[in-house]
Amino acid sequence: MTELSLETATDICSVAIVRSGTLVAEAMATEVHQHASHLTLLIKQAMEEAGLSFTEVDTLVLSDGPGSYTSLRVGAATAKGLCLGIPRLQFYTVPTLHALAGAADGMGADRILATINSRKGEVFGQLFRARDLFPETEVLNVRLTDPKWRGRLLKGAGLGHIAVCGPGQARVREALDGDNAFTFTEPETALARYLLADNIRESRQQPDVSAYEPFYLNAPFVTRSKKKPLL
């Protein structure tokens, strides 16, 4: 089986190809916010590196979010285009935070807090049980400016030792005041290859590709033009 995965939920987009359980190609943007201009080029680069044609790809796996509204839409549009052009492709999505938790080193921790940057002073976060990646919370908007944000994670229940991973961990680190219950671990970046890991296959969903919308959690942040107030 040959699987192609697309990661577009965060600032850096990437592509990975796994064949018979082995990573055979990977391509990543070298700059942030290059999804619209680079994603299809990265797919082509990975396919060429793997020496494959699209007729040999069986499965397409997409990072479902949460994350950047615009970036997720680019990923969804690209996935829909591929499935339209290759009707036999099996289409799956994977929750982005679950993929990050699956790639984290949770050894010695009770829980893994997977994070992605959200709005200013906030991260998207979700707690997973370290031993089996069971999601212990829904995806949350963690407001790091709230001095009680730690207690709100599990509604006052004890957190134990928490390993924090993902692109939002820098914000979490800044918000902590020397709390030794928290440690920080790789990955710091969401990558397409994490979507294809064996330990998160149970988190896959198979939506109707024609009706599919990513999991944004937050509505897009829209600002009004000061020069053209009607826009």
N, C-alpha and C positions, 0 to 999 in steps of 0.2 A: 504493500500500500504506500502511496506517495501523498503526503500532506503538505499543503502550502498554508502558511499562517501570516496574518497581517496585524501589526500592532500600531494603532494610530491614536490611542487614547490620550497620550501625553505629548510633550513638546517635541520629542524625537520619534520619528516613525521608523519602523524596521520590518523586514520580511525574513522568513525562514522556511526551509524545506527539509522535511524529514522523510526518509525512505526506508521502509522496513525497520523502523525504530531508531535509525541513525541519522543524525544531523548531517546533511550533505551540502548545504549552502545557506549563507546568511548575508544579508545586506542591510546597512543602517545609514540613515541620513547623517551627514557630518555637521549640519547646522540645525537649529531649532526652527519650528514652524515652516517646514519645507514639504508638508504632506501633499498639497495640491499639485506642486510642480515635480515632486520627486518620487511619489509612491509607485507609479507605473514603471518608472525607470529602475527603481529598486527591484521590482518584481522581475523585470527583464534581466537585470544583472544576476539575480539569484538563479533564475532558470538557466542562464548560460553557464554559470559556475557549476551547476549540478549536471549540465549536459542533458537537460530534459526538454521535452516539448509539452505543451498544455494537454495533449492527448494522453499523456502519461500521469497526469495529476488526478487523483481520485477524490480528494477532500480539500475543502477550503475552510479554514478556521479563522474567525475574526475576533479581535478584542472588543468586548461589548460595552466597556465603560464601567464606572463613570470616568469623566475626564473632560477635556476641552470639547465644547459643543461643535465648533467648526471642524476640528480634527476628526472627531467621531463621524461626522457627516461625510467627510472625504473617504474614510474607510468603508462606510456603509455603501456609498455610491460606487466605489471601486469593486467591492464584493458583488453587488448586484449586477454590475456590468460583466464581470467574469462569469457569473452563473447564467446570465442571459446568453452569453457567447458560447458557453460550454454547458448545455442543459443537464448533462449527466453528473455534474459536480455535486457532491454531497456538501451542504452548507451547515456549519456549526458556529456557535458563538461561545465564548468563555468569559465569565466575569473578570475584569482586569485585576481587581484586588485579590481574587482567589488565585490567579496565576502568579502574582507577586508573592503571596504567602507560600505557595508551593515551591518557589525558588529560594526561599529564605532558609537560613540556618537557624532553626528553632531549638537546637540542642541546649538543654539546661533551662529553657524558658517554659513557663506554663502556657503562655499565649503569644501569638504573633499579631501585631497590629500593622496591617498593610495600609499604606498611605499614598495619596496622590494630591498634589497641590490643587486647591480650589480657589475661592476668592481670597482677598487679602485677609490675613489672620485666620484662615480656615484651611483644613484639609478634608478630603474625602477619606474616611477611615472605616475599617472593618476588623473586628477581632475574630481570630481563629484559634481553636485549641491546637497547641503545638504538636501534640502527639499524633493527631490524625486529620488535621486541617478542617475539623468540623467548624462551620461558621457559628459563632456564639452571639453575634449581633447582625442586624441588617446593616446595609451601607449607611453610614452616618455622615452628616456635616459636623465635623468636630471644630467647634469654635474655640481656638486656642487662646483667645483674649478673655475667655471666661475662666476665672480662677478655680472654678470647680469642675473643669472639663474632665479631669481624670476620673472623678467620682461618678460622672454621668455616663461613662462608657458602658458600665454594667449596672447602671441604676443603683449605685451604692454597694454592690457586692464586691468582695475582694478580688483584685486583679492578679495578685501573685507577681511573678517575674515576667515582664513584657519585653519581647524582642520587636523592635520597630524596623520596618523595611519600607522600601519604595521611595519615589521621588519626593514625597512630602516629609521625609524624616528630618531634613534640615530645619524646617519650621517647628517640628515637634521638639527638636533638641533646644532651639532657642526659647521655647515656651517653658521648658523644665527648669527647675531651680535646684539642680543637683540631686534629683530623685534617683537613688540607686536601684530602684525597682525596674528602671527602664534601661535597656541596652540597645545599641544600633547595629544593624547587620546588613549585608548585601541581600538582595540587589538594591541599588539606588536608582536604577533605570528600568523601565518596563521594556522588555524585549520580546520579539515575536516567538522566539524559541520556547519561552516559558509556557506559551499557550498549548504546546504539543507535548508537555511532560506527562508521563504516565500517572503521576500522583494526583492529577487534577482532572482526569478524564471523566470522572463522575459528575463534574460541574458543567459539562458541555450541555448546551441546549440546541435544538434543531428547529429554528423558527421558519415560518413561511418567508422565503426570501423576498417575494414581491411586496409584502406588507411590513417588512422588518424596519424597526427604528431602534437605534442604540439606546442604552440606558444612560440618560443624561443626568438624572437626579435633580439638577438645577436647570431652570429655564435660562436661555442665553441672556448675557448681560448686554443691554443695548443702551448706548448713550445718544443723547440728542445733540445735533449740531447747533452751536451757538450762533453761527452765521446764517444758517438756514433752519430756523426753529420748527418748521413744518415737516422736516425730514426725520 
